[in-house]
Amino acid sequence: MSKSTPTTTIRDDHKYWKCKQSFTSGSTCDEKNEMSEKQCPACGSKRDVIDEALDVYMRKIGTIFMTDANGKEWWQYNS
């Protein structure tokens, strides 16, 4: 599946995000959150690189490609 050019514009079908924070135990958070949540309520991590973009059906539609020095999120969507 091809990827789009990274963008700071959130797509209309991007409704949720999945926290992919890794822990020293080797586990991953995997909590699904509303886009209005910039920080995961389950583990306290801020949204960051490799967190997943999810649609209304909780299907992965992309990931955070990078967060710039100003904290702006660059999302890369599956085309």
Helices and strands as residue ranges (DSSP letters): E 16-18, E 32-34, E 52-54, E 60-67, E 73-77
